[in-house]
């Protein structure tokens, strides 16, 4: 099979609208696959960092400083992890710098994170969702909700800061 140069491929696409349509459809299907992979990878990295930091918080910070201060001490570190993970995943997987791709990445990761939080973490702690919300500190709980929004929006914010 003879490989065409990129310029001749672009010329064929320009001259043949049927090829152009198939190229766009292929790009869009690959685009969704990249968004899905990037969201899952973004979730996995941030969840792993959160698991490590949460273990440190529960074993060291909470006994020394209390629940509220321990959780609030963890938040800036999670913010840094979120920013670095989003930037790394976007660069590594070449996530398109368009709204649907970047927000899709963040929302997929958010869905996985909330599912993991309510599925795995509550099961390990032996809590129901209502017990979980009842035991949350009002200050650190609200900051946690804010951080969930930051987590979902960060891939889009990174794309906005580069334009």
FIKOL-535381 format. One record per residue: residue number from 1; residue in three letters; y, z, x of N, C-alpha, C, O, CB in turn. Coordinates in Angstrom, 1 decimal. Last residue first. Glycine has a CB too. Layout:
// residues N
<NUM, 'Ala', <Y, Z, X>, <Y, Z, X>, <Y, Z, X>, <Y, Z, X>, <Y, Z, X>> ...
This chain:
// residues 163
<163, 'Unk', <30.1, 25.3, -5.8>, <30.8, 24.1, -6.3>, <32.2, 24.2, -6.1>, <33.0, 23.3, -6.4>, <30.4, 23.8, -7.7>> <162, 'Unk', <29.0, 27.7, -5.1>, <28.9, 26.7, -4.1>, <29.6, 25.4, -4.5>, <29.8, 24.5, -3.7>, <27.4, 26.4, -3.9>> <161, 'Unk', <29.2, 29.4, -7.3>, <30.0, 29.7, -6.1>, <30.0, 28.6, -5.1>, <30.8, 28.6, -4.2>, <29.5, 31.0, -5.5>> <160, 'Unk', <27.4, 28.3, -9.1>, <28.8, 28.2, -9.4>, <29.6, 28.5, -8.2>, <30.7, 27.9, -8.0>, <29.2, 29.1, -10.6>> <159, 'Unk', <24.9, 29.0, -8.0>, <25.3, 27.6, -8.1>, <26.7, 27.4, -8.4>, <27.3, 26.4, -7.9>, <24.4, 26.9, -9.2>> <158, 'Unk', <25.1, 31.8, -8.3>, <25.0, 31.2, -6.9>, <25.4, 29.7, -7.0>, <26.1, 29.2, -6.1>, <23.6, 31.4, -6.3>> <157, 'Unk', <25.1, 32.0, -11.0>, <26.3, 32.4, -10.3>, <26.3, 31.8, -8.9>, <27.3, 31.4, -8.4>, <26.4, 33.9, -10.3>> <156, 'Unk', <22.4, 31.2, -11.5>, <23.5, 30.3, -12.0>, <24.8, 30.7, -11.3>, <25.6, 29.8, -10.9>, <23.7, 30.5, -13.5>> <155, 'Unk', <21.0, 33.3, -10.3>, <20.8, 31.9, -9.9>, <21.9, 31.0, -10.3>, <22.3, 30.1, -9.6>, <19.4, 31.4, -10.4>> <154, 'Unk', <22.1, 35.6, -11.8>, <22.4, 35.4, -10.4>, <22.1, 33.9, -9.9>, <22.9, 33.4, -9.2>, <21.6, 36.3, -9.6>> <153, 'Unk', <21.3, 36.2, -14.4>, <22.5, 35.3, -14.2>, <22.7, 34.9, -12.8>, <23.4, 33.9, -12.5>, <23.7, 35.9, -14.7>> <152, 'Unk', <19.2, 38.0, -14.3>, <19.0, 36.7, -15.0>, <20.1, 35.7, -14.7>, <19.8, 34.5, -14.6>, <19.0, 36.9, -16.5>> <151, 'Unk', <20.4, 40.1, -12.9>, <19.2, 39.5, -12.4>, <19.0, 38.1, -13.0>, <18.7, 37.1, -12.3>, <18.0, 40.4, -12.7>> <150, 'Unk', <22.5, 40.9, -14.6>, <22.8, 40.3, -13.3>, <21.6, 39.5, -12.7>, <21.8, 38.5, -12.1>, <23.2, 41.5, -12.3>> <149, 'Unk', <20.9, 41.9, -16.7>, <21.8, 40.7, -16.9>, <22.2, 40.1, -15.6>, <22.2, 38.8, -15.5>, <23.0, 41.2, -17.7>> <148, 'Unk', <19.7, 44.0, -15.3>, <18.9, 43.0, -15.9>, <19.7, 41.7, -16.1>, <19.2, 40.6, -15.9>, <18.2, 43.5, -17.2>> <147, 'Unk', <22.0, 45.5, -14.8>, <21.3, 44.9, -13.6>, <20.3, 43.8, -14.1>, <20.1, 42.8, -13.4>, <20.6, 45.9, -12.8>> <146, 'Unk', <22.5, 46.5, -17.3>, <23.5, 45.6, -16.7>, <22.8, 44.9, -15.5>, <23.1, 43.7, -15.4>, <24.7, 46.4, -16.2>> <145, 'Unk', <20.3, 48.2, -17.6>, <20.5, 47.0, -18.5>, <21.4, 46.0, -17.9>, <21.2, 44.8, -18.0>, <20.9, 47.5, -19.9>> <144, 'Unk', <21.0, 50.0, -15.5>, <19.7, 49.2, -15.4>, <19.8, 48.0, -16.3>, <19.4, 46.9, -15.9>, <18.5, 50.1, -15.8>> <143, 'Unk', <23.2, 51.2, -16.6>, <23.4, 50.4, -15.4>, <22.1, 49.5, -15.2>, <22.2, 48.4, -14.7>, <23.6, 51.3, -14.1>> <142, 'Unk', <22.0, 52.5, -18.7>, <23.0, 51.4, -19.0>, <23.2, 50.5, -17.8>, <23.4, 49.3, -17.9>, <24.3, 52.0, -19.5>> <141, 'Unk', <20.5, 54.3, -17.2>, <19.8, 53.4, -18.2>, <20.7, 52.2, -18.5>, <20.3, 51.1, -18.6>, <19.4, 54.1, -19.4>> <140, 'Unk', <22.3, 55.9, -15.9>, <21.5, 55.0, -15.1>, <20.8, 54.0, -16.0>, <20.5, 52.8, -15.6>, <20.5, 55.8, -14.3>> <139, 'Unk', <23.4, 57.1, -18.4>, <24.2, 56.4, -17.4>, <23.4, 55.4, -16.6>, <23.7, 54.2, -16.6>, <24.9, 57.4, -16.4>> <138, 'Unk', <21.2, 58.2, -19.8>, <22.1, 57.3, -20.5>, <23.0, 56.5, -19.5>, <23.3, 55.3, -19.7>, <23.1, 58.1, -21.4>> <137, 'Unk', <17.9, 58.1, -18.6>, <19.2, 58.7, -18.5>, <20.2, 57.7, -19.0>, <20.2, 56.5, -18.8>, <19.5, 59.0, -17.0>> <136, 'Unk', <15.1, 57.8, -20.8>, <16.0, 57.2, -19.8>, <17.3, 57.9, -19.8>, <17.8, 58.4, -20.8>, <16.3, 55.7, -20.2>> <135, 'Unk', <13.5, 58.8, -22.7>, <13.5, 59.5, -21.5>, <14.5, 58.9, -20.5>, <14.8, 59.5, -19.4>, <12.2, 59.6, -20.9>> <134, 'Unk', <13.7, 57.0, -24.8>, <14.2, 58.3, -25.0>, <14.3, 59.1, -23.7>, <15.2, 60.0, -23.6>, <13.2, 59.0, -26.0>> <133, 'Unk', <12.5, 54.7, -23.7>, <14.0, 54.7, -23.9>, <14.5, 56.1, -24.2>, <15.7, 56.4, -23.8>, <14.3, 53.8, -25.1>> <132, 'Unk', <9.8, 55.7, -23.6>, <10.5, 55.2, -22.4>, <12.0, 55.3, -22.6>, <12.7, 55.8, -21.7>, <10.0, 53.8, -22.0>> <131, 'Unk', <9.3, 56.2, -26.2>, <9.3, 57.3, -25.3>, <10.0, 56.9, -24.0>, <10.8, 57.7, -23.5>, <7.9, 57.8, -25.0>> <130, 'Unk', <9.3, 53.5, -27.2>, <10.3, 54.5, -27.7>, <10.4, 55.7, -26.8>, <11.5, 56.3, -26.6>, <9.9, 54.9, -29.1>> <129, 'Unk', <7.1, 52.5, -25.7>, <8.5, 51.9, -25.5>, <9.6, 52.9, -26.0>, <10.6, 53.1, -25.4>, <8.7, 50.6, -26.2>> <128, 'Unk', <5.1, 55.1, -24.4>, <5.3, 54.1, -25.4>, <6.8, 53.6, -25.1>, <7.5, 54.2, -24.3>, <5.2, 54.5, -26.9>> <127, 'Unk', <3.4, 55.8, -21.3>, <4.5, 56.0, -22.3>, <4.5, 54.9, -23.3>, <4.1, 53.8, -23.0>, <5.9, 56.1, -21.5>> <126, 'Unk', <1.9, 55.9, -18.9>, <1.4, 56.5, -20.2>, <2.4, 56.7, -21.2>, <2.3, 57.7, -22.0>, <0.6, 57.7, -19.9>> <125, 'Unk', <2.6, 54.8, -16.6>, <3.2, 56.1, -16.9>, <2.7, 56.7, -18.1>, <2.9, 57.9, -18.4>, <4.7, 55.9, -17.0>> <124, 'Unk', <1.1, 52.5, -16.8>, <0.9, 53.4, -15.7>, <1.5, 54.8, -15.9>, <0.8, 55.8, -15.5>, <1.5, 52.8, -14.4>> <123, 'Unk', <2.3, 51.4, -19.1>, <0.9, 51.7, -19.1>, <0.6, 52.7, -18.0>, <-0.2, 53.6, -18.2>, <0.1, 50.4, -19.0>> <122, 'Unk', <4.9, 50.9, -18.1>, <4.7, 51.9, -19.2>, <3.3, 52.3, -19.3>, <3.0, 53.5, -19.6>, <5.2, 51.3, -20.6>> <121, 'Unk', <4.3, 49.0, -16.2>, <4.9, 50.2, -15.8>, <4.7, 51.3, -16.9>, <4.4, 52.4, -16.6>, <6.4, 50.0, -15.5>> <120, 'Unk', <3.1, 46.8, -17.6>, <2.4, 47.5, -16.5>, <3.0, 48.9, -16.3>, <2.2, 49.9, -16.3>, <2.5, 46.7, -15.3>> <119, 'Unk', <4.8, 46.2, -19.9>, <3.4, 46.2, -19.9>, <2.7, 47.1, -18.9>, <2.0, 47.9, -19.2>, <3.0, 44.7, -19.7>> <118, 'Unk', <7.5, 46.6, -19.3>, <7.0, 47.2, -20.5>, <5.5, 47.2, -20.6>, <4.8, 48.0, -21.3>, <7.5, 46.5, -21.8>> <117, 'Unk', <7.6, 45.3, -16.8>, <8.2, 46.6, -17.0>, <7.5, 47.3, -18.2>, <7.1, 48.4, -18.1>, <9.7, 46.6, -17.2>> <116, 'Unk', <6.5, 42.8, -17.4>, <5.9, 43.7, -16.4>, <6.3, 45.1, -16.6>, <5.5, 46.0, -16.5>, <6.2, 43.2, -15.0>> <115, 'Unk', <8.4, 41.9, -19.3>, <7.0, 42.0, -19.6>, <6.3, 42.9, -18.7>, <5.5, 43.7, -19.1>, <6.3, 40.6, -19.6>> <114, 'Unk', <10.7, 41.9, -17.7>, <10.6, 42.7, -18.8>, <9.2, 42.9, -19.3>, <8.8, 44.0, -19.7>, <11.5, 42.2, -20.0>> <113, 'Unk', <9.9, 39.9, -15.8>, <10.2, 41.3, -15.4>, <10.2, 42.3, -16.5>, <9.6, 43.4, -16.4>, <11.6, 41.3, -14.8>> <112, 'Unk', <9.5, 37.6, -17.3>, <8.4, 38.2, -16.5>, <8.7, 39.6, -16.2>, <7.8, 40.5, -16.2>, <8.1, 37.4, -15.3>> <111, 'Unk', <12.1, 37.3, -18.2>, <11.0, 37.5, -19.2>, <9.8, 38.1, -18.5>, <9.2, 38.9, -19.0>, <10.6, 36.1, -19.8>> <110, 'Unk', <13.5, 36.9, -15.8>, <13.8, 38.0, -16.6>, <12.7, 38.3, -17.6>, <12.3, 39.5, -17.8>, <15.1, 37.8, -17.4>> <109, 'Unk', <12.4, 34.5, -14.9>, <12.2, 35.7, -14.1>, <12.4, 36.9, -15.0>, <11.7, 37.9, -14.8>, <13.1, 35.6, -12.9>> <108, 'Unk', <13.4, 32.9, -17.0>, <11.9, 33.0, -16.8>, <11.6, 34.2, -16.0>, <10.7, 35.0, -16.3>, <11.4, 31.7, -16.0>> <107, 'Unk', <16.1, 33.2, -16.5>, <15.5, 33.7, -17.7>, <14.0, 33.8, -17.7>, <13.4, 34.7, -18.3>, <15.9, 32.7, -18.9>> <106, 'Unk', <16.5, 32.0, -13.9>, <16.8, 33.4, -14.2>, <16.1, 34.0, -15.4>, <15.7, 35.1, -15.4>, <18.3, 33.6, -14.2>> <105, 'Unk', <15.6, 29.4, -14.4>, <15.0, 30.2, -13.4>, <15.2, 31.7, -13.6>, <14.3, 32.5, -13.6>, <15.5, 29.8, -12.0>> <104, 'Unk', <17.5, 28.7, -16.4>, <16.0, 28.7, -16.7>, <15.3, 29.5, -15.7>, <14.4, 30.3, -16.1>, <15.5, 27.3, -16.7>> <103, 'Unk', <19.8, 28.7, -14.9>, <19.6, 29.7, -16.0>, <18.2, 29.8, -16.4>, <17.7, 30.9, -16.7>, <20.5, 29.4, -17.2>> <102, 'Unk', <19.1, 26.5, -13.3>, <19.4, 27.8, -12.7>, <19.3, 28.9, -13.7>, <18.7, 30.0, -13.4>, <20.8, 27.8, -12.1>> <101, 'Unk', <18.7, 24.4, -15.1>, <17.7, 24.7, -14.1>, <17.9, 26.1, -13.6>, <17.0, 26.9, -13.4>, <17.7, 23.7, -12.9>> <100, 'Unk', <20.9, 24.2, -16.7>, <19.6, 24.5, -17.4>, <18.6, 24.9, -16.3>, <17.7, 25.7, -16.6>, <19.1, 23.3, -18.1>> <99, 'Unk', <23.0, 23.7, -14.8>, <23.0, 24.9, -15.6>, <21.6, 25.2, -16.1>, <21.1, 26.3, -16.0>, <23.9, 24.7, -16.8>> <98, 'Unk', <22.0, 22.6, -11.6>, <22.5, 22.3, -12.9>, <22.3, 23.6, -13.8>, <21.4, 24.4, -13.5>, <21.8, 21.0, -13.5>> <97, 'Unk', <21.0, 22.1, -8.9>, <22.2, 22.9, -9.2>, <22.8, 22.5, -10.5>, <24.0, 22.2, -10.6>, <23.2, 22.7, -8.0>> <96, 'Unk', <17.4, 22.4, -8.7>, <18.6, 21.6, -9.0>, <19.8, 22.5, -9.3>, <19.7, 23.5, -10.0>, <18.4, 20.6, -10.1>> <95, 'Unk', <15.9, 24.1, -6.0>, <16.2, 24.1, -7.4>, <17.5, 23.3, -7.7>, <18.5, 23.6, -7.1>, <16.3, 25.6, -8.0>> <94, 'Unk', <14.4, 24.1, -3.6>, <15.4, 23.0, -3.9>, <15.6, 22.9, -5.4>, <15.5, 21.9, -6.0>, <15.0, 21.7, -3.3>> <93, 'Unk', <12.9, 26.1, -2.7>, <12.3, 25.2, -3.7>, <13.2, 24.1, -4.1>, <12.9, 23.3, -5.0>, <11.8, 26.0, -4.9>> <92, 'Unk', <14.6, 27.3, -0.8>, <13.2, 27.0, -0.5>, <12.6, 26.0, -1.4>, <11.9, 25.1, -1.0>, <12.4, 28.3, -0.5>> <91, 'Unk', <17.0, 27.8, -2.2>, <17.0, 26.9, -1.1>, <15.6, 26.5, -0.7>, <15.4, 25.3, -0.4>, <17.6, 27.7, 0.1>> <90, 'Unk', <16.1, 29.5, -4.3>, <16.9, 28.2, -4.6>, <16.8, 27.3, -3.4>, <16.6, 26.1, -3.6>, <18.3, 28.6, -5.0>> <89, 'Unk', <15.0, 31.6, -2.9>, <14.2, 30.7, -3.7>, <14.8, 29.4, -4.0>, <14.2, 28.4, -4.0>, <13.8, 31.5, -5.0>> <88, 'Unk', <17.3, 32.6, -1.5>, <16.2, 32.1, -0.8>, <15.3, 31.2, -1.6>, <14.9, 30.1, -1.2>, <15.3, 33.3, -0.2>> <87, 'Unk', <19.0, 33.4, -3.7>, <19.4, 32.4, -2.7>, <18.3, 31.8, -2.0>, <18.2, 30.6, -1.8>, <20.4, 33.0, -1.7>> <86, 'Unk', <17.3, 35.3, -4.9>, <17.8, 34.1, -5.6>, <18.2, 33.0, -4.7>, <17.8, 31.9, -4.8>, <18.9, 34.5, -6.6>> <85, 'Unk', <17.0, 37.2, -2.8>, <15.8, 36.5, -3.4>, <16.3, 35.2, -4.1>, <15.6, 34.2, -3.9>, <15.1, 37.4, -4.3>> <84, 'Unk', <19.7, 38.1, -2.4>, <18.9, 37.4, -1.3>, <17.7, 36.6, -1.8>, <17.5, 35.5, -1.4>, <18.4, 38.4, -0.3>> <83, 'Unk', <20.3, 39.2, -4.9>, <21.1, 38.1, -4.4>, <20.3, 37.3, -3.3>, <20.3, 36.1, -3.3>, <22.4, 38.7, -3.8>> <82, 'Unk', <18.2, 41.1, -5.2>, <18.4, 40.1, -6.2>, <19.1, 38.9, -5.6>, <18.7, 37.8, -5.8>, <19.1, 40.6, -7.4>> <81, 'Unk', <18.8, 42.8, -3.0>, <17.5, 42.1, -3.1>, <17.6, 40.9, -4.1>, <17.0, 39.9, -3.8>, <16.4, 43.1, -3.5>> <80, 'Unk', <21.3, 43.8, -3.8>, <21.2, 43.0, -2.5>, <19.9, 42.2, -2.6>, <19.8, 41.0, -2.2>, <21.2, 43.9, -1.3>> <79, 'Unk', <20.5, 45.2, -6.1>, <21.5, 44.1, -6.2>, <21.4, 43.2, -5.0>, <21.4, 42.0, -5.1>, <22.9, 44.7, -6.3>> <78, 'Unk', <18.8, 47.1, -5.0>, <18.2, 46.1, -5.8>, <19.2, 44.9, -6.0>, <18.8, 43.7, -6.1>, <17.9, 46.7, -7.2>> <77, 'Unk', <20.8, 48.6, -3.7>, <19.7, 47.9, -2.9>, <19.0, 46.8, -3.7>, <18.7, 45.8, -3.2>, <18.7, 49.0, -2.4>> <76, 'Unk', <22.3, 49.5, -5.8>, <22.9, 48.6, -4.9>, <21.8, 47.9, -4.0>, <22.0, 46.7, -3.6>, <23.9, 49.4, -4.0>> <75, 'Unk', <20.2, 51.1, -7.2>, <20.8, 49.9, -7.8>, <21.5, 49.0, -6.8>, <21.3, 47.8, -6.8>, <21.8, 50.4, -8.8>> <74, 'Unk', <19.4, 53.5, -6.0>, <18.5, 52.4, -5.9>, <19.2, 51.1, -6.3>, <18.9, 50.0, -5.8>, <17.2, 52.5, -6.7>> <73, 'Unk', <21.2, 55.4, -6.8>, <21.1, 55.0, -5.4>, <20.3, 53.8, -5.1>, <20.6, 53.0, -4.2>, <20.5, 56.2, -4.6>> <72, 'Unk', <20.6, 55.6, -9.5>, <21.9, 54.9, -9.1>, <21.9, 54.6, -7.6>, <22.6, 53.6, -7.2>, <23.1, 55.8, -9.5>> <71, 'Unk', <18.2, 57.0, -9.3>, <18.2, 55.6, -9.9>, <19.5, 54.9, -9.5>, <19.5, 53.7, -9.2>, <18.1, 55.7, -11.4>> <70, 'Unk', <19.1, 59.4, -8.1>, <18.1, 58.6, -7.5>, <18.1, 57.1, -8.0>, <18.0, 56.2, -7.2>, <16.7, 59.2, -7.7>> <69, 'Unk', <20.9, 60.3, -10.1>, <21.4, 59.9, -8.7>, <20.4, 59.0, -8.0>, <20.8, 58.1, -7.3>, <21.8, 61.2, -7.9>> <68, 'Unk', <19.1, 60.7, -12.2>, <20.3, 59.9, -12.3>, <20.7, 59.4, -11.0>, <20.9, 58.2, -10.8>, <21.4, 60.6, -13.0>> <67, 'Unk', <17.1, 62.5, -11.1>, <16.8, 61.2, -11.7>, <18.0, 60.3, -11.7>, <17.9, 59.1, -11.2>, <16.2, 61.3, -13.1>> <66, 'Unk', <17.8, 64.3, -8.0>, <17.6, 64.1, -9.4>, <17.5, 62.7, -9.9>, <17.7, 61.8, -9.1>, <18.9, 64.7, -10.1>> <65, 'Unk', <17.6, 64.6, -5.3>, <18.9, 64.4, -5.9>, <18.9, 64.3, -7.4>, <20.0, 64.4, -8.0>, <19.5, 63.1, -5.4>> <64, 'Unk', <15.0, 65.2, -4.4>, <16.2, 65.7, -3.7>, <17.5, 65.6, -4.5>, <18.3, 66.5, -4.3>, <16.3, 65.0, -2.4>> <63, 'Unk', <13.2, 64.0, -6.2>, <13.1, 65.4, -5.9>, <14.3, 66.0, -5.2>, <14.6, 67.2, -5.4>, <11.9, 65.6, -5.1>> <62, 'Unk', <14.4, 61.3, -6.1>, <14.4, 62.1, -7.3>, <14.2, 63.6, -7.0>, <14.9, 64.4, -7.6>, <13.4, 61.6, -8.3>> <61, 'Unk', <13.8, 60.4, -3.4>, <15.2, 60.6, -3.9>, <15.3, 61.5, -5.2>, <16.1, 62.4, -5.2>, <15.8, 59.2, -4.3>> <60, 'Unk', <10.9, 60.5, -3.0>, <11.9, 61.1, -2.1>, <13.2, 61.4, -2.8>, <13.7, 62.5, -2.8>, <12.1, 60.2, -0.9>> <59, 'Unk', <9.3, 59.4, -5.0>, <8.7, 60.3, -4.1>, <9.7, 61.0, -3.2>, <9.5, 62.2, -2.8>, <7.8, 59.6, -3.2>> <58, 'Unk', <11.0, 57.6, -6.5>, <10.2, 58.7, -7.2>, <9.7, 59.8, -6.2>, <9.6, 60.9, -6.6>, <9.0, 58.1, -7.9>> <57, 'Unk', <12.1, 56.0, -4.5>, <12.9, 56.8, -5.3>, <12.2, 57.9, -6.0>, <12.6, 59.1, -6.0>, <13.5, 55.9, -6.4>> <56, 'Unk', <9.7, 54.8, -3.4>, <10.6, 55.7, -2.6>, <11.5, 56.6, -3.4>, <11.6, 57.8, -3.1>, <11.4, 54.8, -1.6>> <55, 'Unk', <9.0, 53.4, -5.7>, <8.1, 54.4, -5.2>, <8.9, 55.4, -4.3>, <8.6, 56.6, -4.3>, <7.0, 53.7, -4.4>> <54, 'Unk', <11.2, 51.7, -6.0>, <10.9, 52.7, -7.0>, <10.0, 53.8, -6.6>, <10.1, 54.9, -6.9>, <10.3, 52.0, -8.2>> <53, 'Unk', <10.9, 50.1, -3.7>, <12.1, 51.0, -3.8>, <11.9, 52.1, -4.9>, <12.3, 53.2, -4.7>, <13.4, 50.2, -4.1>> <52, 'Unk', <8.5, 48.8, -4.4>, <8.6, 49.6, -3.1>, <9.8, 50.6, -3.3>, <9.6, 51.8, -3.0>, <8.8, 48.7, -1.9>> <51, 'Unk', <9.3, 47.6, -6.8>, <8.1, 48.5, -6.7>, <8.2, 49.4, -5.5>, <7.9, 50.6, -5.6>, <6.8, 47.7, -6.7>> <50, 'Unk', <11.4, 46.0, -6.0>, <11.6, 47.1, -6.9>, <10.5, 48.1, -6.9>, <10.7, 49.3, -7.1>, <11.8, 46.5, -8.3>> <49, 'Unk', <10.0, 44.2, -4.4>, <11.0, 45.0, -3.8>, <11.3, 46.2, -4.7>, <11.4, 47.4, -4.2>, <12.4, 44.2, -3.5>> <48, 'Unk', <8.4, 43.0, -6.4>, <7.8, 43.7, -5.3>, <8.8, 44.6, -4.6>, <8.4, 45.7, -4.2>, <7.3, 42.6, -4.3>> <47, 'Unk', <10.4, 41.9, -8.1>, <9.5, 43.0, -8.6>, <8.8, 43.7, -7.5>, <8.7, 45.0, -7.5>, <8.4, 42.4, -9.5>> <46, 'Unk', <11.5, 40.0, -6.4>, <12.3, 41.1, -6.9>, <11.5, 42.3, -7.4>, <11.8, 43.5, -7.2>, <13.3, 40.7, -8.0>> <45, 'Unk', <9.3, 38.3, -6.1>, <10.0, 38.9, -4.9>, <10.7, 40.2, -5.4>, <10.6, 41.2, -4.8>, <10.9, 37.9, -4.3>> <44, 'Unk', <8.6, 37.6, -8.7>, <7.6, 38.3, -7.8>, <8.3, 39.0, -6.7>, <7.9, 40.1, -6.3>, <6.6, 37.2, -7.3>> <43, 'Unk', <10.9, 36.3, -9.7>, <10.4, 37.5, -10.3>, <9.5, 38.3, -9.3>, <9.7, 39.5, -9.2>, <9.7, 37.2, -11.6>> <42, 'Unk', <10.9, 34.1, -7.9>, <12.1, 35.0, -8.0>, <11.6, 36.3, -8.6>, <12.0, 37.4, -8.0>, <13.2, 34.4, -8.8>> <41, 'Unk', <8.5, 32.9, -8.7>, <8.7, 33.4, -7.4>, <9.8, 34.4, -7.3>, <9.7, 35.4, -6.6>, <8.9, 32.2, -6.4>> <40, 'Unk', <9.1, 32.2, -11.4>, <8.0, 33.1, -11.1>, <8.1, 33.7, -9.7>, <7.8, 34.9, -9.5>, <6.7, 32.3, -11.2>> <39, 'Unk', <11.3, 30.5, -11.0>, <11.4, 31.7, -11.8>, <10.3, 32.7, -11.5>, <10.6, 33.9, -11.4>, <11.4, 31.4, -13.3>> <38, 'Unk', <10.1, 28.5, -9.5>, <11.2, 29.3, -8.9>, <11.4, 30.6, -9.7>, <11.7, 31.6, -9.1>, <12.5, 28.4, -8.9>> <37, 'Unk', <8.3, 27.4, -11.3>, <7.8, 28.0, -10.0>, <8.9, 28.9, -9.5>, <8.6, 30.0, -9.0>, <7.5, 26.9, -9.0>> <36, 'Unk', <10.0, 26.5, -13.4>, <9.0, 27.5, -13.6>, <8.5, 28.2, -12.4>, <8.4, 29.4, -12.3>, <7.8, 26.8, -14.3>> <35, 'Unk', <11.6, 24.7, -11.9>, <12.2, 25.8, -12.6>, <11.2, 26.9, -12.9>, <11.5, 28.1, -12.7>, <12.9, 25.4, -13.9>> <34, 'Unk', <9.6, 22.8, -11.2>, <10.4, 23.6, -10.1>, <11.0, 24.8, -10.7>, <11.0, 25.9, -10.1>, <11.5, 22.7, -9.5>> <33, 'Unk', <8.9, 21.9, -13.7>, <7.9, 22.5, -12.9>, <8.6, 23.4, -11.8>, <8.2, 24.5, -11.5>, <7.0, 21.5, -12.3>> <32, 'Unk', <11.3, 20.7, -14.5>, <10.8, 21.9, -15.3>, <9.7, 22.6, -14.4>, <9.7, 23.8, -14.5>, <10.2, 21.4, -16.6>> <31, 'Unk', <11.4, 18.6, -12.6>, <12.4, 19.6, -12.6>, <12.0, 20.9, -13.4>, <12.3, 22.0, -13.0>, <13.6, 19.0, -13.3>> <30, 'Unk', <9.2, 17.1, -13.2>, <9.2, 17.8, -11.9>, <10.2, 18.9, -11.9>, <10.0, 20.0, -11.4>, <9.4, 16.9, -10.7>> <29, 'Unk', <10.3, 16.0, -15.5>, <9.0, 16.8, -15.6>, <8.9, 17.6, -14.3>, <8.4, 18.8, -14.4>, <7.8, 15.9, -15.8>> <28, 'Unk', <12.6, 14.7, -14.5>, <12.7, 15.8, -15.5>, <11.4, 16.7, -15.6>, <11.5, 17.9, -15.7>, <13.0, 15.3, -16.9>> <27, 'Unk', <11.4, 12.8, -12.8>, <12.3, 13.8, -12.3>, <12.4, 15.0, -13.2>, <12.4, 16.2, -12.8>, <13.7, 13.2, -12.0>> <26, 'Unk', <10.1, 11.2, -14.7>, <9.3, 11.9, -13.7>, <10.1, 13.1, -13.1>, <9.6, 14.2, -12.9>, <8.9, 11.0, -12.6>> <25, 'Unk', <12.2, 10.3, -16.2>, <11.2, 11.1, -16.9>, <10.4, 11.9, -15.8>, <10.1, 13.1, -16.1>, <10.3, 10.3, -17.7>> <24, 'Unk', <13.5, 8.8, -14.2>, <14.2, 9.9, -14.8>, <13.2, 10.9, -15.5>, <13.3, 12.1, -15.4>, <15.3, 9.4, -15.9>> <23, 'Unk', <11.5, 6.9, -13.7>, <12.0, 7.8, -12.6>, <12.7, 9.0, -13.2>, <12.4, 10.1, -12.8>, <12.9, 7.0, -11.7>> <22, 'Unk', <11.4, 5.6, -16.2>, <10.2, 6.3, -15.7>, <10.6, 7.3, -14.6>, <10.0, 8.4, -14.5>, <9.1, 5.3, -15.2>> <21, 'Unk', <14.0, 4.5, -16.3>, <13.6, 5.4, -17.3>, <12.4, 6.2, -16.8>, <12.3, 7.4, -17.0>, <13.2, 4.7, -18.6>> <20, 'Unk', <13.8, 2.7, -14.1>, <14.8, 3.8, -14.1>, <14.4, 4.8, -15.1>, <14.6, 6.0, -14.8>, <16.2, 3.2, -14.4>> <19, 'Unk', <11.9, 0.9, -14.9>, <11.6, 1.7, -13.8>, <12.6, 2.9, -13.8>, <12.2, 4.0, -13.5>, <11.7, 1.0, -12.5>> <18, 'Unk', <13.4, -0.3, -17.0>, <12.2, 0.4, -17.3>, <11.8, 1.3, -16.2>, <11.3, 2.4, -16.5>, <11.0, -0.7, -17.6>> <17, 'Unk', <15.6, -1.6, -15.7>, <15.8, -0.3, -16.5>, <14.5, 0.4, -16.9>, <14.6, 1.6, -17.1>, <16.6, -0.6, -17.7>> <16, 'Unk', <15.8, -2.9, -12.8>, <14.8, -2.8, -13.8>, <15.0, -1.5, -14.5>, <14.6, -0.5, -14.1>, <13.4, -2.9, -13.2>> <15, 'Unk', <17.9, -2.8, -10.9>, <17.7, -4.0, -11.6>, <16.7, -4.0, -12.7>, <16.7, -4.8, -13.6>, <17.1, -5.0, -10.5>> <14, 'Unk', <17.8, -0.1, -10.2>, <19.1, -0.6, -10.7>, <18.8, -1.9, -11.5>, <19.4, -2.2, -12.5>, <20.1, -0.8, -9.7>> <13, 'Unk', <15.3, 0.0, -9.1>, <15.6, 0.8, -10.3>, <16.8, 0.3, -11.0>, <16.9, 0.2, -12.2>, <15.8, 2.3, -9.9>> <12, 'Unk', <15.6, -1.7, -6.9>, <14.6, -2.0, -8.0>, <14.9, -1.2, -9.3>, <14.8, -1.8, -10.4>, <13.2, -1.7, -7.5>> <11, 'Unk', <17.4, -0.2, -5.5>, <17.8, -1.5, -5.9>, <16.9, -1.9, -7.1>, <17.3, -2.5, -8.1>, <17.8, -2.5, -4.8>> <10, 'Unk', <15.9, 2.1, -4.8>, <17.1, 2.2, -5.7>, <17.6, 0.9, -6.3>, <18.0, 0.8, -7.4>, <18.3, 2.9, -4.9>> <9, 'Unk', <14.1, 0.8, -3.2>, <13.6, 1.5, -4.4>, <14.8, 1.7, -5.4>, <14.6, 1.4, -6.6>, <13.0, 2.9, -4.1>> <8, 'Unk', <15.7, 0.0, -1.1>, <15.1, -1.0, -1.9>, <14.5, -0.4, -3.2>, <14.5, -1.1, -4.3>, <13.9, -1.7, -1.2>> <7, 'Unk', <16.5, 2.5, -0.1>, <17.5, 1.6, -0.6>, <16.8, 0.5, -1.5>, <17.4, 0.2, -2.6>, <18.2, 0.9, 0.5>> <6, 'Unk', <14.1, 3.6, 0.8>, <14.8, 4.3, -0.3>, <15.8, 3.3, -0.9>, <16.0, 3.3, -2.2>, <15.5, 5.6, 0.2>> <5, 'Unk', <11.6, 1.1, 1.3>, <12.7, 2.0, 1.8>, <13.4, 2.5, 0.6>, <13.3, 2.0, -0.6>, <13.6, 1.2, 2.7>> <4, 'Unk', <8.2, 1.2, 0.3>, <9.5, 0.6, 0.2>, <10.5, 1.6, 0.8>, <10.3, 2.8, 0.7>, <9.9, 0.2, -1.3>> <3, 'Unk', <5.1, 0.7, 1.7>, <6.1, 1.7, 1.3>, <7.4, 1.0, 1.3>, <7.8, 0.3, 2.2>, <6.1, 2.9, 2.2>> <2, 'Unk', <2.2, -0.9, 0.6>, <3.4, -1.0, 1.4>, <4.4, 0.0, 0.8>, <4.7, 0.0, -0.4>, <3.9, -2.5, 1.3>> <1, 'Unk', <-1.2, 0.0, 0.8>, <0.0, 0.0, 0.0>, <1.2, 0.0, 0.9>, <1.3, 0.8, 1.8>, <0.0, 1.2, -1.0>> 
